[in-house]
Amino acid sequence: MLTAIVIVNFMLLWMVLSNALKWPRLTREAESDAPVVSILIPARNEAHHIEAAIESAQQQGALVKEILVYDDHSDDDTADLVRAMQTRSPIIGLIQPQPLPAGWLGKPFACWQLAANASGEWLFFLDADTRLHPGAVSRMLGESMARKVTFLSCWPEILAISFWEKVFMPMLNFVVFSLFPAPLQERYSTPSFGLAHGASLFIRHEEYKSMGGHEKVKHELFEDTVLAREWRTGGLKGTCLNGRGFVSVRMYSTLREIVEGFSKIAYPAFKHEASFWLFMVLHLFFLLLPVLLLPLAWWLPFEPVGISWAAGAILLARAVQCAQFGYPFWSVLFHPVAEAGLIGLGFYARHIFRNKQGVRWKGRTYNRSGVS
């Protein structure tokens, strides 16, 4: 068993190193400055984010034809803030909310409504907490044209400001990029290589309409990656690049928000019950237990060298990702805390998602029956 753990953990380390060294970033710029991009922002109770999101979109230059915001039945000042910004810029538009149809989740429907009102050749879907850095739109358009893709997502720099953010937020990248071979996306067209982050989806309008857009993923909590896979299923070309330096997002700012946010995704991310349990086994026995045993390795009736190798591979993988994504190296020392939190939230999310109360997020409840 210990040998298997060592082998698996070194395979995960190899994956992390490959992603850190070979995953492409945004390097090309658009050759034209014609206004061809519609920036589309679904917003539900985003009064504390929406102004900064729009301002970062306005700084993208002449390529941006319009900035549209869909007010998803907010009960805060989101709509009023957008209206105030409309008076200062003719390219800003506010889309009024429509009743959520049966079978739809809120965000896919908001994106669908935004696309229906957009006139740009390219659709750039942003979350309200996404911040675009100067030149982001030009780089994304340039990369799309050079790579001949019609679907481009940029994995954002996930910001961590507070102590608990620095402990837990790096786990999002670790979960994904210890298992997903990002550099192989453009070599293989199979749907399983589809990956996207909803904070940044850059899509050619014509193909979006022809393949069904967000209507294809109307009941999905993970509509971003599912849409990326649907894109490939339809024979279209898409990819996800490292967007650090051009796209950033601060997903959660407090421990409570982290718990609520992770609970929303920790169980619904899995299509099959077996996949969930396999994930839990991997993280409990392979990624957490060796690190917990490391301080006692030489006093336990196990092979201490094996435990040291297994734990060292995981801690080194975490350190590599700290360098890649800009997290403090001291966060590696809290790996057992982060792993235990991830595992605990996974079981908690499974419990509440499978029961009637479901997962609460921004005033809506998500469970196996849909949304209420």
C-alpha positions in Angstrom: 0.0 0.0 0.0 2.8 2.4 0.9 4.5 1.8 -2.4 1.3 2.6 -4.3 1.0 5.8 -2.3 4.6 6.8 -3.2 4.1 6.0 -6.9 0.8 7.9 -7.1 2.1 11.0 -5.3 5.2 11.2 -7.6 2.8 11.0 -10.6 0.9 13.9 -9.1 4.1 15.8 -8.6 5.1 15.1 -12.3 1.7 16.5 -13.3 2.1 19.7 -11.3 5.6 20.2 -12.7 4.4 19.6 -16.3 1.6 22.2 -15.8 3.9 24.7 -14.3 6.5 24.4 -17.0 4.5 23.8 -20.2 1.0 25.4 -19.7 0.8 28.3 -22.2 0.1 31.8 -21.1 -1.3 34.8 -23.1 1.5 36.1 -25.3 -0.1 37.4 -28.6 -2.0 40.6 -29.1 -4.8 41.3 -31.5 -3.8 42.8 -34.9 -6.8 45.1 -35.2 -8.5 47.5 -32.8 -12.0 47.2 -34.3 -14.7 47.0 -31.7 -15.7 43.4 -31.9 -16.0 42.2 -28.3 -19.1 42.3 -26.1 -18.2 42.0 -22.4 -21.0 40.3 -20.6 -21.4 40.2 -16.8 -24.1 38.2 -14.9 -24.6 39.9 -11.5 -26.7 38.8 -8.6 -26.3 40.9 -5.4 -22.9 42.2 -6.6 -23.1 45.8 -5.4 -19.7 45.4 -3.7 -18.0 44.2 -6.9 -19.9 45.5 -10.0 -18.3 48.9 -10.3 -14.8 47.6 -10.2 -15.7 44.9 -12.7 -17.1 47.4 -15.2 -14.2 49.8 -14.7 -11.7 47.1 -15.5 -13.7 46.2 -18.6 -13.7 49.9 -19.7 -9.9 50.0 -19.6 -9.6 47.4 -22.4 -9.6 49.9 -25.2 -11.3 50.1 -28.6 -11.8 46.4 -29.0 -14.7 46.5 -26.6 -18.0 47.3 -28.4 -20.3 47.1 -25.3 -20.4 46.1 -21.7 -23.7 44.5 -20.7 -24.7 43.6 -17.2 -27.6 41.2 -16.4 -29.3 42.1 -13.1 -30.2 38.6 -11.9 -33.0 39.6 -9.5 -30.6 41.4 -7.1 -32.1 42.8 -3.9 -29.2 45.1 -3.3 -27.9 48.2 -5.2 -26.4 46.3 -8.1 -28.8 47.7 -10.7 -28.7 51.3 -9.4 -24.9 51.3 -9.5 -24.9 50.1 -13.2 -27.5 52.7 -14.1 -25.3 55.4 -12.6 -22.4 54.2 -14.7 -24.6 54.1 -17.8 -24.9 57.9 -17.6 -21.1 58.2 -17.9 -20.5 55.7 -20.7 -22.7 54.9 -23.8 -21.3 51.4 -24.1 -22.6 50.2 -20.8 -26.0 48.5 -20.8 -28.2 47.0 -18.1 -30.4 43.9 -19.0 -33.5 43.6 -16.9 -34.2 40.3 -15.2 -36.6 37.7 -16.6 -38.4 35.0 -14.6 -36.1 32.0 -14.2 -37.6 29.2 -16.4 -38.1 25.7 -15.1 -35.1 23.6 -15.7 -32.6 26.5 -15.7 -30.1 27.5 -13.0 -29.5 31.2 -12.5 -26.1 31.8 -13.9 -26.6 29.9 -17.2 -29.9 31.7 -17.8 -28.2 35.1 -17.0 -25.4 34.3 -19.6 -28.0 33.2 -22.1 -29.9 36.4 -21.8 -26.7 38.5 -22.1 -25.7 36.7 -25.3 -29.2 37.2 -26.7 -28.7 41.0 -26.3 -25.1 41.1 -27.4 -24.0 42.4 -30.8 -20.2 41.7 -30.7 -18.4 39.2 -32.9 -16.9 37.8 -29.7 -18.6 37.3 -26.3 -16.5 37.7 -23.2 -18.3 36.4 -20.1 -17.0 37.7 -16.8 -18.0 37.1 -13.2 -18.7 40.3 -11.3 -15.6 39.6 -9.1 -13.3 39.2 -12.1 -10.8 42.0 -12.7 -9.3 42.4 -16.2 -5.7 43.8 -16.3 -4.6 46.1 -19.1 -4.4 44.4 -22.5 -6.4 41.3 -21.4 -9.0 41.6 -24.2 -6.3 42.2 -26.9 -4.3 39.2 -25.7 -7.4 36.9 -25.6 -8.5 37.9 -29.1 -4.9 37.6 -30.3 -4.5 34.1 -28.8 -7.9 33.0 -30.1 -7.0 34.0 -33.7 -3.5 32.6 -33.6 -4.6 29.2 -32.1 -7.7 29.1 -34.3 -10.0 28.4 -31.4 -13.5 29.7 -31.0 -13.7 29.1 -27.2 -10.9 30.4 -24.9 -11.0 30.5 -21.2 -8.3 32.0 -19.1 -7.7 30.4 -15.7 -7.5 33.5 -13.5 -5.1 34.4 -10.8 -7.1 33.5 -7.7 -6.2 36.1 -5.2 -5.7 35.4 -1.5 -5.5 38.3 0.8 -6.5 37.2 4.3 -4.9 34.4 6.3 -7.6 31.9 5.7 -7.6 32.7 2.0 -3.9 31.9 1.8 -4.5 28.6 3.6 -7.5 27.3 1.6 -7.6 29.1 -1.8 -4.5 27.4 -3.2 -6.3 24.1 -2.9 -8.5 25.0 -5.8 -5.5 25.1 -8.1 -4.0 22.0 -6.5 -7.2 20.0 -6.9 -7.4 20.8 -10.6 -3.8 20.9 -11.7 -2.5 17.9 -9.8 -4.9 15.8 -12.0 -5.5 17.7 -15.2 -2.8 17.8 -17.9 -3.4 21.4 -19.1 -0.7 21.4 -21.9 -2.4 18.5 -23.7 -5.7 20.4 -24.4 -4.7 21.5 -27.9 -3.1 18.2 -28.8 -6.2 16.1 -28.1 -9.7 17.1 -29.0 -11.6 14.6 -26.8 -14.3 16.2 -24.6 -12.6 15.1 -21.3 -9.8 17.6 -22.1 -12.2 20.5 -21.9 -11.5 22.9 -19.1 -12.8 26.4 -18.3 -13.1 28.9 -15.5 -16.4 30.8 -15.4 -14.6 34.0 -14.4 -13.3 34.3 -18.0 -15.0 32.8 -21.1 -14.1 34.3 -24.5 -16.3 32.8 -27.2 -17.0 33.5 -30.8 -20.6 34.6 -31.1 -21.5 32.7 -34.3 -20.4 29.3 -32.9 -22.0 30.1 -29.6 -25.4 30.4 -31.3 -25.0 27.5 -33.6 -24.0 25.0 -30.8 -26.7 26.1 -28.4 -24.7 28.2 -26.0 -25.6 28.2 -22.3 -28.9 26.5 -23.1 -26.8 23.3 -23.5 -25.7 23.6 -19.9 -28.8 25.2 -18.4 -29.1 22.8 -15.4 -25.3 22.6 -14.6 -23.7 24.1 -11.5 -20.3 23.7 -13.3 -21.6 25.2 -16.5 -18.2 26.6 -17.5 -16.3 23.3 -17.8 -19.3 21.4 -19.1 -19.7 24.0 -21.8 -16.0 23.6 -22.7 -16.6 19.8 -23.1 -19.8 20.4 -25.1 -17.8 22.6 -27.4 -15.4 19.7 -28.1 -18.3 17.2 -28.4 -19.7 19.4 -31.2 -16.4 19.3 -33.1 -15.4 22.9 -32.2 -12.0 23.9 -30.9 -11.4 25.4 -27.5 -8.7 25.7 -24.9 -7.9 27.1 -21.4 -4.7 29.1 -20.9 -2.9 30.4 -17.9 -4.4 33.9 -17.4 -2.2 35.1 -14.6 -1.2 38.7 -15.2 -4.3 39.5 -17.2 -7.3 38.1 -15.3 -7.7 37.9 -11.6 -10.5 37.1 -9.2 -10.9 37.2 -5.4 -13.5 34.5 -5.0 -14.0 34.7 -1.2 -12.7 37.0 1.4 -13.7 35.5 4.8 -13.6 32.0 6.3 -17.4 31.9 6.2 -17.5 32.7 2.5 -14.9 30.0 1.8 -16.9 27.4 3.6 -20.1 28.4 1.8 -18.4 28.6 -1.6 -16.5 25.3 -1.3 -19.7 23.6 0.0 -21.5 24.7 -3.2 -18.9 22.9 -5.4 -17.4 20.1 -3.3 -20.0 17.5 -4.1 -21.9 18.8 -7.2 -18.6 18.7 -9.1 -19.0 14.9 -9.4 -21.3 13.4 -11.9 -21.1 10.0 -10.3 -21.1 8.9 -6.7 -18.2 6.6 -7.3 -16.1 9.5 -8.6 -16.8 11.4 -5.3 -15.6 8.5 -3.2 -12.5 8.0 -5.3 -11.7 11.7 -4.9 -12.1 11.4 -1.1 -9.9 8.3 -0.9 -7.2 10.0 -2.9 -7.1 13.1 -0.8 -7.5 11.3 2.6 -5.0 8.4 2.1 -2.6 9.7 -0.5 -2.5 13.5 0.0 -3.3 14.0 3.7 -2.3 10.9 5.7 1.5 10.8 4.6 1.9 14.4 5.7 0.2 13.8 9.0 2.5 10.8 9.6 5.7 12.5 8.5 6.6 14.0 12.0 6.3 10.5 13.5 7.6 8.5 10.5 10.7 7.2 12.3 8.7 6.0 15.3 6.0 4.2 13.5 5.9 0.5 12.5 5.9 1.5 8.8 8.7 2.2 6.4 9.8 5.7 7.3 11.6 6.4 4.0 8.4 5.6 2.1 6.4 7.9 4.2 9.0 10.6 3.8 9.0 10.2 0.0 5.2 10.2 -0.2 4.8 13.3 2.0 7.7 15.1 0.3 6.3 14.7 -3.2 3.0 16.3 -2.1 4.7 19.2 -0.2 7.0 19.8 -3.1 4.0 19.9 -5.5 2.4 22.5 -3.3 5.6 24.5 -3.3 5.8 24.4 -7.1 2.2 25.7 -7.3 3.0 28.5 -4.8 5.7 29.7 -7.2 3.5 29.2 -10.3 0.4 31.0 -8.9 2.0 33.5 -6.5 1.0 32.1 -3.1 3.2 32.4 0.0 5.4 29.4 0.6 4.4 29.3 4.2 0.9 28.1 3.1 2.5 24.7 2.3 3.0 24.2 6.1 -0.8 24.3 6.4 -1.4 21.6 3.8 -2.8 19.2 6.4 -5.3 21.9 7.6 -6.3 22.7 4.0 -6.7 19.0 3.1 -8.7 18.2 6.2 -10.9 21.2 5.5 -11.4 20.1 1.9 -12.3 16.5 2.9 -14.6 17.7 5.7 -16.4 20.1 3.4 -16.8 17.4 0.8 -18.7 15.1 3.2 -20.7 18.1 4.5 -21.6 19.1 0.9 -22.7 15.6 0.1 -24.9 15.5 3.1 -26.7 18.8 2.5 -26.9 18.4 -1.3 -28.5 15.0 -1.0 -31.1 16.2 1.5 -33.9 18.6 1.0 -32.2 21.7 2.4 -29.6 21.7 -0.4 -26.8 24.1 -0.9 -27.6 27.8 -0.3 -25.8 30.4 -2.5 -26.9 34.0 -3.0 -30.4 33.5 -1.9 -31.0 30.3 -4.0 -31.1 26.7 -2.9 -29.4 24.0 -5.1 -30.1 20.3 -4.7 -30.8 17.2 -6.7 -34.2 18.6 -7.7 -32.7 21.7 -9.2 -33.0 25.3 -7.9 -35.5 27.1 -5.7 
